[in-house]
Amino acid sequence: MKLIIAVIQDKDSSRLIDTLGKGNFKTTKLATTGGFLKEGNTTLMIGCDDDHVDDALAIIRDNCSQRDQVVAPISAMGGNADTYISKPVTVEVGGATVFILPVEAFHKF
């Protein structure tokens, strides 16, 4: 058995959870905050048998798209004003960061 931990953008969470449900994957949704953009994201915990990991990964890949987002500059407070970026920049967001962990035991009470 494996535990899949997928960190995704909030915008992708409803569609992904619905699609995982249709594939009989049980998920637990956690509201989390990313460290880079300081924006909300969603972390899903998905438990599945070893032989279904590839199916879950395919669903995650198909439902979590990458896109460009314009980000406002971060304040120069506490930093060097010479390296401060004064205009918005475009960064790539979305997709998924996925961790797959072995599960030694699973209990459902």
N, C-alpha and C positions, 0 to 999 in steps of 0.2 A: 504494500500500500504506500501511496505517496501523498504528501501535502503540497499542493501548488499554492504559492502566494503570489498574487498578481497585483501590481501597483499600476493603476490606470487613471486617466483623467475622468473627472466627474461626468463630463459630457458623454462619455462612452459607457458609463456604468449601467444604466437602465437597459440599453440594447443588449449588452453583454450578459447581464444576469438573466434576461428573458431567454436568450439563445442557449445559455448553459442549462437553464431549467428544461427547455425542450429536449435537450440531449441527456436528461436525467442526471445532471451533475448538481449536487447539493452545494450551495455556497453560503458563506457567512460574509456579510458586508461590514467593513469597518471604515468610518470616516477618518481620513488622515490628512495631513498637511505636508506638502513637499518642501524641501529645504532650499531649492534653487529659486523658484518663482514665488515662494511663500503663498501658494494658492492651494485651495482644497483639492484633494484627489480622493480616490477610493482604493482601498486595499481589499481584495477578495481572498478568502481562504477556501480552497476547494480540495476536498478529500476524494481520492479515486484509486481504483486498482491500478497496478502497474501497466496493464495492457490497455488502459484507456487514457493514459497521459498524452499520447500523441493526438488523440481526438480532442481533448480539452485545449491543448496548445493551438490546434488549428482553429477552433472556435474563437479563442482569444485573439489570434492573429487576424482573423477575418473581421472582427468587430471593434478593434482598437486602431483607428487610423492616425497617422502622423499628419500634422498640419503646421503651418507657420503662424506665429502670433507676435504682434508688436508689443514690446515690453517697455514701460516707462523707465527712465533711468533711476538708478538707486542713489540715494543721498550720499554726498561726499563726506558727511560728518564722520569724524574719526579716521578718515583716510587721507590720502594725499590728493589734494585738489588738482594736481597736475595730471593725474590719471583718471579723473572723473569724466565719464561719458555724459555729455549734456543733452544728447538727442536720443529719441527712442530707437531701439534696435529690434530686429526681427530674429526670433529664435524658433527652432523646431520643437514642437510640443506634441504630446499624444503618444500613441503606441502603447507599449506595455513593458514593464520590467517584471520579469517572472523568475521566481525561485522555486526549485523543486527539491523537497526534503523527504528523506525516508521516514516512515512512520513505524515505530517499534510496536506500539499498541494503540488500539482504538476502542473506546468504550462509549456506549450510548445508553444513558439511564432514563 
